[in-house]
Amino acid sequence: FLDELGLDSGQIGLLLSLVPFSGTLVLVVGPFAERIGYKRVFITGRTIRTVPIALILLTPTIQDRYGSNGAFYYVGSMILLFAILRAMGESGNLPWRNDVIPNAIRGKIAAISGMINRLSWIAVGLGAGYLIENMTGLQSFMLLMAIGIAFGLTSALFFGQVPAENETESAPSQTEHWTGIKTALTDRRFAVFMMSFGLVIIGFRAINKLLPLFLKEHIG
């Protein structure tokens, strides 16, 4: 989609980096999510984040009026807003799941969910590739985003049927929150794990995001 807008690789890389880097907001949002309620924060974030994606559907109009440069800033603003809302919502995701899914079956659910996710990615990739190949311009991308919005809202509706977390425990203060993070980072084994995991993510993101452009531009 970004390549079709006429953006260069540097602009595309910048826009695609907004989502993973915005994940660091969880460090700040986490304590507030615990006070407000993990489920409430997750469902709200997952629902509201579809708004900036819906606004991206106006990109062809923006591009016609302001050109590729205007489209870059417009799409970038929408992606940044989406990334912030996503990070806020995800701050309640894992704690909520850990609370409502019993330890005895968490591994099984994670395995089944992982398999379904990957099969879904294959199906979506094949379907999206077919539409992009058989439709011209931005039409296919607009249609795919509209379908994605519908699935996003549907998923939020289904998640709403899952019980909320146990609210008997009191939320830690900001001081306790940052003290806990400092304690975790002083654990040498944990720090090494996080550094290693960070390197894996950087490598995976680079390949995952820019490989399609390489295949299109250089492999054909």
HUWOKA-V551293 format. One line per field, one symbol per residue. phi: phi as a letter, one per 20 degrees, with the letter a starting at -180 (. if undefined). psi: psi as a letter, one per 20 degrees, with the letter a starting at -180 (. if undefined). burial: + if it has 16 or more other C-alpha atoms within 10 Angstrom, else -. A space follows every 50 residues. Layout:
# HUWOKA-V551293
phi=???
psi=???
burial=???
This chain:
# HUWOKA-V551293
phi=.ffffnfefffffffffffffffffggefgffffffpgfgffffffffff fffffffeggffffednffffffffffffffgfffffffffdffgfffee efgfdfffffffffffgfffgffffffffffffdcdmegfffffffffff ffffffffffefgfffdfeefffgfffffffffffefgffffffffffff fgfffgffedggffffeden
psi=ghhhijqrhggghghiihghhihihhhhhghhhhghpgggggggghghii ghhhhhijghggghhiahghhghghggggggggghggggihifghgghhi oqhhjgggghggggggghhggggggggghgghhjqqbighhggghgghgg hghghhgghiipqrrojhqqqqrgghghgggggghioghggggggghghg ggggggghhighhghghhh.
burial=-+--+-+---++--+++++--++-++--++++++--++++++++++++++ -+++-++-++-++----+--++-++++++++++++++++++++-+++--- -------------------------------+-----+-+++-+++-++- -++--+--------+-----+----------------------------- --------------------
